[in-house]
Amino acid sequence: MISADPIELIDRLINYMIMAAETPTQRRIRKPGRPRQAEGEGEAGAVRDRLLDAAMELASEQGFEACGLREIAARAEVSSAMIAYYFGDRSGLYEAMFRRAFDRIREQVEALLADPERVGGDRLQELVRLQVEAIAADPWLPNLIVREVLLPGESASRDFFVKSVGAGPLMLLVRWLEEEQERQVLRSDFDPRMMAMTIISLSAFPYLMLPIVGAEIDLEIDADFPNRLIRHNQKLLSLGLRTGSEEER
């Protein structure tokens, strides 16, 4: 039965026109992702990013399951057919949301932690800076994690989060902290697993709480807040975790 919804019919027509413009070979090999069209990489990337921005904003406001694909497309100011074009389906869009947020920091952190000496820099302070800047780029991510991952109930988001974060960057951070303890750079009387959770929490928790209680304590997330948070966390962790005498700390 053909849907009587005129918006859906228009979206299907647009999608058909896009596919019709491709050769049969292109149709066979095309997969969800950035298109290889004459419109240009810049324009294609901008449309994809707008869809991801809109999806993350709406998901943090009302939960991803409550978001309609047309609602997401409307906020991004594109046709909902573009969601199928770039991401395949709803689950592909959802995975891309998290993947983009974590990919912004994963490679930098992996390179940082892979260098045991960190010549010309301070690994602990650089790690703090990377984490805060990554969350500042996606300030709605902590709220999205709470809504989609931590609330009670069955959620496919939880399994995806465990695989993409818990079994990846988090374990990498724990192993690095263990190495720093062996090198006697960091204090050995702290559990590295607890240290990892502390470091991550110091970067993420302010972005979760300040939109709620910031006015009560006269602290807001303004343009300079990420820089102030970086300096604060760097000093706090440096004084608390590094080896040395009590006088030096």
Residue, then its C-alpha position, 0 to 999 in steps of 0.5 A: m500500500i502506498s503511503a498517503d503522507p505527502i511529505e514521505l512521498i516527496d522524501r522518497l522521490i528525492n531519494y529516488m532522484i539521487m539514486a537515479a543520477e548514479t550509474p548502476t555500478q555506483r548504486r551497487i557499491r554505494k554505502p551509507g557515508r559521505p557521498r561521492q557526488a559532484e556537489g563537492e566534499g565541503e558541501a557534502g560534509a556540511v550536510r552530514d555534520r548538520l544532521l549529526d548536530a541536530a540529532m545530538e541536540l534533540a537526543s539530549e533534549q528528549g531522548f533519541e528514541a523519542c526523536g523522529l527522523r523528520e524532526i531531526a532533518a527539519r532541524a538540520e534544514v534538509s530532507s529526511a531522505m538525506i538521513a538514509y543517504y548518509f547513514g543508512d537507517r536510524s541505527g546508523l545515525y545513532e552510531a555515527m553520533f557517538r562515533r564522531a564525538f569520540d573520534r574527535i579525541r580518540e586518535q589524539v589521546e592514543a598518540l599521547l598515551a603511546d609516547p611514554e616520555r612525551v618529549g617536549g610536553d606533559r602527558l597528564q596536563e595534555l590529557v586533561r586539555l584534550q578531554v575538556e576540549a573534546i567535551a566542550a566541542d559536544p557539550w550535550l554529550p554528558n547529558l546524552i550519555v545519562r539519558e541514553v546509557l545510565l537510566p534504568g531499563e533496556s537500552a541498545s545504547r549501553d552495549f554500544f557505549v561499553k564497546s566503544v568506550g569502556a573496552g577501548p579508550l577507558m582501558l587504554l587510560v587505565r593501562w597508561l596510568e599503571e605504566e606511569q605508576e611503574r615509572q614512578v611518575l604518578r603516585s602508586d598508592f592510588d588505584p589506577r582504575m579510580m584515577a581514570m574515572t576521576i580524570i574523566s569525571l572532572s572533565a565531563f561532570p561540570y557540563l552535566m551539572l552547571p546547566i542545572v545548578g550553575a546559577e545558584i553558585d554563580l558559575e556558568i559555561d561561557a566562552d572562557f569556561p573550558n580554559r578555566l576548567i583545563r587550568h583547574n583540573q591540571k593543577l588539581l591532578s598535578l598536585g594530587l597524583r604526582t610523586g614527590s614529597e608532601e612539601e613539593r605537592 
